[in-house]
Amino acid sequence: KARSAGCGRTRTSDTPLPIPEEEIPFDLPRGWVWCRLGDVCNVLAGFPFDSKKYVETGIKICGGLIIMPDKIKWHECKHWPGSSGYEAYLLQKNDVVVALDRPWITGGFKVGIVTDSDLPALLIQRTARLRSDYVEADYLVSLLSSDRFRLFCDPTGTTVPHISHTDILNFPIPLPPLAEQKRIVEKLNAMLKEVTRVAEGTERLAQLRKKARAKILDLAIRGKLVKQEKSDEPASELLKRIAAEKAKLVAEKKIKKEKPLPPIAEGEMPFDLPKGWAWCRFRELGVLTGGHTPSMRNPKFWGGDVLWVTSKDMKRKFIDDTGAKITKLGAEELTMLKPGAVLMCTRSGILRRTFPVAIATKELTINQDQRALTPFVVEMSEYVYMVLCAFEPMILADYRKTGTTVESIIWEKFIDMPIPLPPLAEQRRVVAKVKEMLAACDMITKGGSL
């Protein structure tokens, strides 16, 4: 039988403690046995150290701060004057080291294996070393990296601020024959390599899709994705129809009359447009609307069937339902938006990374963190959505207010943003082509869709 003799806080009895039936989580194959980790490993806690004795050059010391979930960061280790008097704490090749203080961090478990190139090195306190002639080092790491070990150290499963030496000694482990351990480790390493390869490939595909999506959108808004047709009504005529619709709404007192907008200067146009296209300002395309949150103190405002959009709902292209709903009474002070309204998240921490845009497919209203544009020509909704997606990097760079508690869009500047406008018929062709090309990207990368 393997015994846990050695230096440090090791078990004092040579007789293995029995493992109660309730501690055995599952049956083992023939030839395997249940035992405690301390019965097959020499477990040593490191020596108490004084940081004032650190030196620039000397023998390396291994502590919990340099043990990471996937490696030991020896380049960040401290040094000790020498090993004289500390010979018992010298590490050897294939020793398994475990951080005892706050060992679980985001990303995994703090346990590693010492290699030849790491030596010579000393083990310091709040770190444990496991050494065994009966257990493969990689098999030990898999045991100590398991959720079963975490729950053994912390039965509540909430936090593990410290692993005790006793936890390691008393941890019940399934022990296969040494030869089978080696086969398990080989298989496990091969599987982990395959998982890593797939993960890296998936990440590369995701990046390629992101670049392809950006390129497709860029070509679309420059008029380089579909052919221009001479028979299309030019965008200048579309703008006249838009202006006429706006004047009609002003006459009906449904919207306020605005001062004439200044023409778009040459320097404001980021690129040249094809014949038949025109530049216009974002605010020219429709009616702009802000949102509001009804009083949370009034239960009569909440739990109705009126869709009320918040930033949490702005994660998909089309919105036909919302996480929270308000009553008609709660919506009395809000503007109800018709299907086809283009919704934008204009105040949220998410603006550090992305500019969420969506299209309403049902009548709804929005909260104060969202803004909306209801196009004068509703058929333009998907094209406007596409332009905002294409302009996302520029919007986040040039129209985002930073340095505040919560990121926000500089609205008065944003609504004057120049927009490339193709003829309405070409808008339809552009939107259809973009959908087709992004669908092809999705088939390759298994990603999402625009």
ROTIFI-785107 format. One record per residue (C-alpha): residue number from 1; residue in one letter; x, y, z. Coordinates in steps of 0.001 Angstrom, whole numbers, always signed. Example, Ala and Ser with C-alpha at 12.3 -4.5 7.8 and 13.67 -1.06 7.14 Angstrom:
> nr | rest | px | py | pz
> 1 | A | +12300 | -4500 | +7800
> 2 | S | +13670 | -1060 | +7140
This chain:
> nr | rest | px | py | pz
> 1 | K | +0 | +0 | +0
> 2 | A | +1110 | +3546 | -718
> 3 | R | +1706 | +5562 | +2399
> 4 | S | +1734 | +9303 | +3002
> 5 | A | +5076 | +9671 | +4679
> 6 | G | +7224 | +12747 | +4173
> 7 | C | +7863 | +16290 | +5275
> 8 | G | +5343 | +18909 | +6238
> 9 | R | +1765 | +18396 | +7417
> 10 | T | +1203 | +14847 | +6243
> 11 | R | -993 | +12162 | +7695
> 12 | T | +460 | +10708 | +10895
> 13 | S | -1134 | +7270 | +10571
> 14 | D | +254 | +4607 | +8244
> 15 | T | -3178 | +2977 | +8081
> 16 | P | -5513 | +4399 | +5439
> 17 | L | -8706 | +5844 | +6870
> 18 | P | -11783 | +3940 | +5702
> 19 | I | -14020 | +5724 | +3205
> 20 | P | -17680 | +5663 | +4326
> 21 | E | -20194 | +4389 | +1795
> 22 | E | -21833 | +7828 | +1554
> 23 | E | -18543 | +9340 | +363
> 24 | I | -18296 | +6997 | -2629
> 25 | P | -20089 | +8777 | -5507
> 26 | F | -20012 | +5960 | -8065
> 27 | D | -18925 | +2374 | -8684
> 28 | L | -15524 | +1697 | -10208
> 29 | P | -14374 | -675 | -12962
> 30 | R | -12632 | -3897 | -12030
> 31 | G | -9051 | -3229 | -10920
> 32 | W | -9767 | +271 | -9631
> 33 | V | -10014 | +1239 | -5953
> 34 | W | -11280 | +4126 | -3884
> 35 | C | -8677 | +5697 | -1599
> 36 | R | -7871 | +9036 | -86
> 37 | L | -5385 | +11287 | -1838
> 38 | G | -3161 | +11341 | +1228
> 39 | D | -2840 | +7539 | +1038
> 40 | V | -1093 | +7614 | -2312
> 41 | C | +650 | +11016 | -2254
> 42 | N | +3256 | +12725 | -165
> 43 | V | +1620 | +16110 | +524
> 44 | L | +3784 | +18976 | +1688
> 45 | A | +2899 | +22559 | +2603
> 46 | G | +5526 | +25203 | +1840
> 47 | F | +7730 | +26968 | +4370
> 48 | P | +6822 | +30323 | +5981
> 49 | F | +8722 | +33116 | +4252
> 50 | D | +9712 | +36695 | +4914
> 51 | S | +9376 | +38855 | +1805
> 52 | K | +12192 | +41061 | +3118
> 53 | K | +14585 | +38218 | +2355
> 54 | Y | +13770 | +38186 | -1369
> 55 | V | +16790 | +38711 | -3607
> 56 | E | +17218 | +39750 | -7236
> 57 | T | +19044 | +36588 | -8181
> 58 | G | +18877 | +33296 | -6335
> 59 | I | +16784 | +30157 | -6258
> 60 | K | +13257 | +30448 | -7614
> 61 | I | +10322 | +30157 | -5209
> 62 | C | +6912 | +28757 | -6093
> 63 | G | +3877 | +30438 | -4515
> 64 | G | +187 | +30682 | -5263
> 65 | L | +510 | +34003 | -7103
> 66 | I | +2370 | +32441 | -10035
> 67 | I | +232 | +29305 | -10363
> 68 | M | -2358 | +29829 | -13079
> 69 | P | -5094 | +27488 | -14368
> 70 | D | -3080 | +26599 | -17452
> 71 | K | +547 | +27191 | -16456
> 72 | I | +3022 | +28265 | -13769
> 73 | K | +4267 | +31783 | -14526
> 74 | W | +7882 | +31279 | -13472
> 75 | H | +8936 | +34526 | -15171
> 76 | E | +7012 | +36359 | -12438
> 77 | C | +8426 | +34412 | -9484
> 78 | K | +10490 | +35831 | -6623
> 79 | H | +13894 | +34500 | -5567
> 80 | W | +15362 | +33180 | -2290
> 81 | P | +19032 | +33474 | -1234
> 82 | G | +19565 | +29702 | -1395
> 83 | S | +18295 | +26265 | -458
> 84 | S | +20504 | +25675 | +2590
> 85 | G | +18217 | +24709 | +5471
> 86 | Y | +15253 | +24366 | +3084
> 87 | E | +16226 | +21154 | +1307
> 88 | A | +12943 | +19482 | +2267
> 89 | Y | +11074 | +22105 | +225
> 90 | L | +13034 | +21660 | -2996
> 91 | L | +10686 | +20779 | -5861
> 92 | Q | +11279 | +17919 | -8264
> 93 | K | +10232 | +17163 | -11807
> 94 | N | +6553 | +16062 | -12012
> 95 | D | +5650 | +17525 | -8623
> 96 | V | +2084 | +18856 | -8673
> 97 | V | +1701 | +22255 | -6992
> 98 | V | -1598 | +23734 | -5805
> 99 | A | -2420 | +27269 | -4653
> 100 | L | -4123 | +27030 | -1274
> 101 | D | -5371 | +30619 | -1014
> 102 | R | -8347 | +31555 | -3217
> 103 | P | -7442 | +28836 | -5702
> 104 | W | -10498 | +29244 | -7928
> 105 | I | -10536 | +32229 | -10188
> 106 | T | -12315 | +33063 | -13432
> 107 | G | -11018 | +30651 | -16020
> 108 | G | -10165 | +27581 | -14006
> 109 | F | -8219 | +25976 | -11173
> 110 | K | -4781 | +27005 | -9898
> 111 | V | -2813 | +23786 | -10148
> 112 | G | +245 | +22923 | -12221
> 113 | I | +3094 | +20487 | -12873
> 114 | V | +6780 | +21243 | -12300
> 115 | T | +9102 | +20511 | -15234
> 116 | D | +12886 | +20116 | -15517
> 117 | S | +13281 | +23671 | -16823
> 118 | D | +11572 | +25062 | -13712
> 119 | L | +14246 | +23728 | -11356
> 120 | P | +15786 | +24401 | -8935
> 121 | A | +12867 | +25915 | -7021
> 122 | L | +11546 | +26054 | -3462
> 123 | L | +7963 | +25693 | -2212
> 124 | I | +6685 | +28513 | +18
> 125 | Q | +3706 | +28675 | +2359
> 126 | R | +70 | +28823 | +1222
> 127 | T | +1061 | +26397 | -1505
> 128 | A | +1026 | +22593 | -1443
> 129 | R | +3150 | +20060 | -3283
> 130 | L | +1920 | +16563 | -4161
> 131 | R | +4424 | +13850 | -5054
> 132 | S | +3607 | +10219 | -5778
> 133 | D | +5009 | +7021 | -7229
> 134 | Y | +1455 | +5707 | -7581
> 135 | V | -371 | +8509 | -9406
> 136 | E | +504 | +10140 | -12735
> 137 | A | +1034 | +13902 | -12392
> 138 | D | -1466 | +14713 | -15163
> 139 | Y | -4024 | +12402 | -13572
> 140 | L | -3514 | +14226 | -10276
> 141 | V | -4099 | +17569 | -11997
> 142 | S | -7364 | +16302 | -13496
> 143 | L | -8522 | +15193 | -10026
> 144 | L | -7642 | +18513 | -8404
> 145 | S | -9216 | +20452 | -11280
> 146 | S | -12546 | +18672 | -10940
> 147 | D | -15811 | +20111 | -9659
> 148 | R | -15914 | +17148 | -7238
> 149 | F | -12761 | +18408 | -5509
> 150 | R | -14136 | +21970 | -5397
> 151 | L | -17352 | +20739 | -3772
> 152 | F | -15368 | +18549 | -1380
> 153 | C | -13471 | +21629 | -190
> 154 | D | -16619 | +23759 | -179
> 155 | P | -19821 | +21694 | +198
> 156 | T | -21994 | +24817 | -235
> 157 | G | -20537 | +25392 | -3682
> 158 | T | -20472 | +29178 | -3208
> 159 | T | -16840 | +30118 | -2640
> 160 | V | -13500 | +28503 | -1909
> 161 | P | -11315 | +31136 | -220
> 162 | H | -8857 | +28526 | +1028
> 163 | I | -8018 | +24856 | +530
> 164 | S | -6725 | +23229 | +3657
> 165 | H | -3954 | +20661 | +3781
> 166 | T | -6521 | +18295 | +5340
> 167 | D | -8835 | +18766 | +2348
> 168 | I | -6130 | +17442 | +46
> 169 | L | -5222 | +14532 | +2292
> 170 | N | -8812 | +13371 | +2792
> 171 | F | -10115 | +13808 | -750
> 172 | P | -11493 | +10434 | -1979
> 173 | I | -10173 | +9534 | -5413
> 174 | P | -10833 | +6730 | -7901
> 175 | L | -7447 | +5076 | -8453
> 176 | P | -6868 | +3033 | -11622
> 177 | P | -3774 | +897 | -12200
> 178 | L | -744 | +3037 | -13097
> 179 | A | -662 | +1775 | -16691
> 180 | E | -4317 | +2657 | -17132
> 181 | Q | -3694 | +6097 | -15643
> 182 | K | -1162 | +6695 | -18394
> 183 | R | -3658 | +5626 | -21045
> 184 | I | -6328 | +7890 | -19519
> 185 | V | -3941 | +10848 | -19506
> 186 | E | -2938 | +10226 | -23124
> 187 | K | -6572 | +10044 | -24188
> 188 | L | -7492 | +13103 | -22147
> 189 | N | -4622 | +15151 | -23590
> 190 | A | -5594 | +14128 | -27114
> 191 | M | -9199 | +15128 | -26479
> 192 | L | -8160 | +18470 | -24958
> 193 | K | -5963 | +19182 | -27989
> 194 | E | -8923 | +18471 | -30242
> 195 | V | -11181 | +20730 | -28165
> 196 | T | -8557 | +23479 | -28343
> 197 | R | -8193 | +23013 | -32082
> 198 | V | -11938 | +23226 | -32610
> 199 | A | -12220 | +26250 | -30315
> 200 | E | -9422 | +28047 | -32143
> 201 | G | -11000 | +27193 | -35486
> 202 | T | -14384 | +28428 | -34305
> 203 | E | -12836 | +31686 | -33120
> 204 | R | -11077 | +32156 | -36462
> 205 | L | -14326 | +31510 | -38317
> 206 | A | -16133 | +34002 | -36087
> 207 | Q | -13494 | +36633 | -36844
> 208 | L | -13692 | +35885 | -40558
> 209 | R | -17463 | +36207 | -40461
> 210 | K | -17189 | +39521 | -38660
> 211 | K | -14782 | +40850 | -41285
> 212 | A | -16893 | +39477 | -44130
> 213 | R | -20049 | +41019 | -42664
> 214 | A | -18356 | +44409 | -42337
> 215 | K | -17074 | +44223 | -45916
> 216 | I | -20468 | +43225 | -47309
> 217 | L | -22192 | +46097 | -45514
> 218 | D | -19506 | +48562 | -46616
> 219 | L | -19905 | +47564 | -50257
> 220 | A | -23686 | +47769 | -49912
> 221 | I | -23804 | +51381 | -48690
> 222 | R | -21284 | +52478 | -51353
> 223 | G | -23429 | +51143 | -54173
> 224 | K | -20953 | +48412 | -55107
> 225 | L | -22992 | +45333 | -54265
> 226 | V | -25678 | +45437 | -56970
> 227 | K | -25920 | +47056 | -60379
> 228 | Q | -27557 | +50445 | -60805
> 229 | E | -30597 | +50401 | -63111
> 230 | K | -31267 | +53381 | -65381
> 231 | S | -34985 | +52836 | -64969
> 232 | D | -34845 | +53412 | -61179
> 233 | E | -36334 | +56638 | -59891
> 234 | P | -33330 | +58635 | -58585
> 235 | A | -32897 | +59233 | -54864
> 236 | S | -33438 | +62967 | -55418
> 237 | E | -37063 | +62184 | -56277
> 238 | L | -37374 | +59953 | -53227
> 239 | L | -36156 | +62855 | -51082
> 240 | K | -38848 | +65077 | -52612
> 241 | R | -41502 | +62512 | -51639
> 242 | I | -40040 | +62317 | -48152
> 243 | A | -40139 | +66118 | -47852
> 244 | A | -43754 | +66156 | -49055
> 245 | E | -44769 | +63546 | -46471
> 246 | K | -43014 | +65540 | -43747
> 247 | A | -44804 | +68760 | -44832
> 248 | K | -48123 | +66922 | -44729
> 249 | L | -47529 | +65790 | -41139
> 250 | V | -46528 | +69328 | -40164
> 251 | A | -49716 | +70699 | -41730
> 252 | E | -51735 | +68115 | -39797
> 253 | K | -49860 | +69241 | -36662
> 254 | K | -48648 | +65699 | -36033
> 255 | I | -45026 | +66852 | -35949
> 256 | K | -43401 | +70219 | -35370
> 257 | K | -41973 | +72317 | -38183
> 258 | E | -38195 | +72460 | -38160
> 259 | K | -35761 | +74990 | -39517
> 260 | P | -34359 | +74152 | -42950
> 261 | L | -31299 | +71920 | -42665
> 262 | P | -27964 | +73191 | -43989
> 263 | P | -26716 | +71437 | -47133
> 264 | I | -24206 | +68653 | -46622
> 265 | A | -20733 | +70071 | -47186
> 266 | E | -18193 | +68326 | -49387
> 267 | G | -16029 | +67500 | -46359
> 268 | E | -18929 | +65723 | -44607
> 269 | M | -19269 | +63127 | -47372
> 270 | P | -17072 | +60137 | -46426
> 271 | F | -17104 | +58647 | -49937
> 272 | D | -18436 | +59184 | -53466
> 273 | L | -21836 | +57812 | -54464
> 274 | P | -23015 | +56191 | -57691
> 275 | K | -25182 | +58108 | -60130
> 276 | G | -28778 | +58250 | -58927
> 277 | W | -27836 | +58165 | -55228
> 278 | A | -27908 | +61170 | -52867
> 279 | W | -26623 | +62213 | -49464
> 280 | C | -29152 | +63225 | -46816
> 281 | R | -29091 | +63754 | -43074
> 282 | F | -30378 | +61024 | -40788
> 283 | R | -33105 | +63244 | -39341
> 284 | E | -34537 | +63829 | -42830
> 285 | L | -35605 | +60197 | -43147
> 286 | G | -38402 | +60124 | -40583
> 287 | V | -39902 | +61131 | -37264
> 288 | L | -37563 | +60922 | -34273
> 289 | T | -38911 | +59713 | -30948
> 290 | G | -37566 | +59342 | -27416
> 291 | G | -38793 | +57049 | -24654
> 292 | H | -39665 | +57044 | -20977
> 293 | T | -40160 | +54734 | -17993
> 294 | P | -43543 | +54963 | -16259
> 295 | S | -43414 | +55301 | -12488
> 296 | M | -42362 | +52043 | -10881
> 297 | R | -44355 | +53044 | -7804
> 298 | N | -47665 | +52830 | -9616
> 299 | P | -48724 | +49175 | -10087
> 300 | K | -51447 | +50325 | -12491
> 301 | F | -48744 | +51113 | -15051
> 302 | W | -47249 | +47603 | -15131
> 303 | G | -48192 | +44085 | -16172
> 304 | G | -50312 | +45041 | -19177
> 305 | D | -49984 | +43997 | -22815
> 306 | V | -48234 | +47065 | -24267
> 307 | L | -44748 | +46186 | -25521
> 308 | W | -42108 | +48370 | -23824
> 309 | V | -38575 | +48073 | -25198
> 310 | T | -35470 | +48297 | -23005
> 311 | S | -31805 | +47667 | -23824
> 312 | K | -32270 | +44008 | -22827
> 313 | D | -34644 | +43555 | -25759
> 314 | M | -32213 | +45054 | -28297
> 315 | K | -30431 | +41794 | -29059
> 316 | R | -32181 | +40815 | -32275
> 317 | K | -33071 | +42414 | -35577
> 318 | F | -36855 | +42244 | -35277
> 319 | I | -38721 | +42966 | -32046
> 320 | D | -42184 | +41461 | -31648
> 321 | D | -42116 | +40943 | -27884
> 322 | T | -40479 | +42495 | -24825
> 323 | G | -39333 | +41296 | -21438
> 324 | A | -41415 | +43905 | -19609
> 325 | K | -44849 | +45186 | -20580
> 326 | I | -46875 | +48161 | -19447
> 327 | T | -50568 | +48939 | -19352
> 328 | K | -52397 | +51355 | -21635
> 329 | L | -52565 | +53710 | -18664
> 330 | G | -48788 | +53507 | -18272
> 331 | A | -48330 | +54201 | -21981
> 332 | E | -50512 | +57325 | -22023
> 333 | E | -47504 | +59634 | -21682
> 334 | L | -45427 | +57654 | -24181
> 335 | T | -45351 | +57652 | -27967
> 336 | M | -46618 | +54462 | -29537
> 337 | L | -44454 | +53420 | -32474
> 338 | K | -45826 | +51606 | -35489
> 339 | P | -44286 | +48533 | -37143
> 340 | G | -41307 | +49568 | -39237
> 341 | A | -39870 | +51964 | -36671
> 342 | V | -36071 | +51659 | -36430
> 343 | L | -35020 | +51411 | -32779
> 344 | M | -31600 | +52409 | -31464
> 345 | C | -29983 | +51951 | -28057
> 346 | T | -28517 | +55382 | -27330
> 347 | R | -27656 | +55160 | -23628
> 348 | S | -26067 | +52022 | -22158
> 349 | G | -22738 | +50527 | -21139
> 350 | I | -23065 | +48220 | -24145
> 351 | L | -22156 | +51208 | -26347
> 352 | R | -18551 | +50571 | -25348
> 353 | R | -18652 | +47575 | -27698
> 354 | T | -21598 | +47823 | -30064
> 355 | F | -24472 | +50006 | -31262
> 356 | P | -27672 | +47933 | -30952
> 357 | V | -30293 | +48546 | -33658
> 358 | A | -33611 | +46773 | -34270
> 359 | I | -36856 | +47051 | -36228
> 360 | A | -40305 | +47003 | -34607
> 361 | T | -42663 | +44444 | -36142
> 362 | K | -45532 | +45269 | -33778
> 363 | E | -46830 | +48459 | -32215
> 364 | L | -44696 | +49251 | -29184
> 365 | T | -43061 | +51964 | -27121
> 366 | I | -39559 | +52453 | -25700
> 367 | N | -37798 | +53502 | -22521
> 368 | Q | -35486 | +56484 | -22059
> 369 | D | -32357 | +54587 | -23123
> 370 | Q | -33724 | +54003 | -26620
> 371 | R | -34542 | +56327 | -29514
> 372 | A | -36527 | +55600 | -32632
> 373 | L | -36813 | +56740 | -36227
> 374 | T | -40126 | +56090 | -37956
> 375 | P | -39317 | +56476 | -41672
> 376 | F | -41629 | +58684 | -43725
> 377 | V | -41424 | +55857 | -46269
> 378 | V | -41872 | +52731 | -44128
> 379 | E | -40442 | +50510 | -46851
> 380 | M | -37030 | +52061 | -46111
> 381 | S | -36797 | +50518 | -42617
> 382 | E | -34516 | +47605 | -43490
> 383 | Y | -32181 | +49779 | -45544
> 384 | V | -31889 | +52315 | -42686
> 385 | Y | -31209 | +49438 | -40286
> 386 | M | -28492 | +48158 | -42627
> 387 | V | -26821 | +51579 | -42915
> 388 | L | -26686 | +51955 | -39119
> 389 | C | -25108 | +48488 | -38847
> 390 | A | -22538 | +49425 | -41500
> 391 | F | -21762 | +52722 | -39772
> 392 | E | -21405 | +51136 | -36307
> 393 | P | -17591 | +51640 | -36023
> 394 | M | -17910 | +55277 | -37095
> 395 | I | -20874 | +55906 | -34776
> 396 | L | -19006 | +54511 | -31768
> 397 | A | -15895 | +56523 | -32683
> 398 | D | -17437 | +59879 | -33657
> 399 | Y | -20895 | +60076 | -32091
> 400 | R | -20413 | +58430 | -28690
> 401 | K | -20005 | +60402 | -25479
> 402 | T | -17283 | +58858 | -23311
> 403 | G | -15815 | +59638 | -19915
> 404 | T | -19225 | +59488 | -18238
> 405 | T | -20764 | +56926 | -15898
> 406 | V | -22818 | +55431 | -18731
> 407 | E | -21918 | +55701 | -22407
> 408 | S | -24395 | +57544 | -24614
> 409 | I | -24858 | +58753 | -28184
> 410 | I | -24443 | +62492 | -28783
> 411 | W | -27951 | +62703 | -30178
> 412 | E | -28012 | +66233 | -31624
> 413 | K | -24824 | +65477 | -33533
> 414 | F | -25900 | +61970 | -34489
> 415 | I | -29190 | +62984 | -36132
> 416 | D | -27278 | +65229 | -38557
> 417 | M | -25103 | +62306 | -39669
> 418 | P | -24903 | +62067 | -43498
> 419 | I | -26625 | +58962 | -44900
> 420 | P | -26039 | +57506 | -48401
> 421 | L | -29443 | +57093 | -50024
> 422 | P | -30006 | +54938 | -53138
> 423 | P | -33209 | +54862 | -55198
> 424 | L | -35991 | +52976 | -53419
> 425 | A | -35931 | +50133 | -55960
> 426 | E | -32187 | +49736 | -55483
> 427 | Q | -32638 | +49726 | -51708
> 428 | R | -34780 | +46615 | -52119
> 429 | R | -32126 | +44918 | -54251
> 430 | V | -29315 | +45899 | -51867
> 431 | V | -31153 | +44568 | -48794
> 432 | A | -31964 | +41302 | -50584
> 433 | K | -28357 | +40853 | -51728
> 434 | V | -26971 | +41534 | -48251
> 435 | K | -29309 | +38913 | -46761
> 436 | E | -28253 | +36410 | -49398
> 437 | M | -24532 | +36966 | -48840
> 438 | L | -24768 | +36900 | -45051
> 439 | A | -26792 | +33700 | -45229
> 440 | A | -23934 | +32182 | -47231
> 441 | C | -21491 | +33312 | -44519
> 442 | D | -23705 | +31696 | -41893
> 443 | M | -23644 | +28371 | -43688
> 444 | I | -19853 | +28412 | -43506
> 445 | T | -19332 | +29769 | -39997
> 446 | K | -22518 | +28676 | -38222
> 447 | G | -22803 | +32218 | -36904
> 448 | G | -25814 | +34478 | -36464
> 449 | S | -27451 | +36548 | -39167
> 450 | L | -28025 | +40234 | -39801
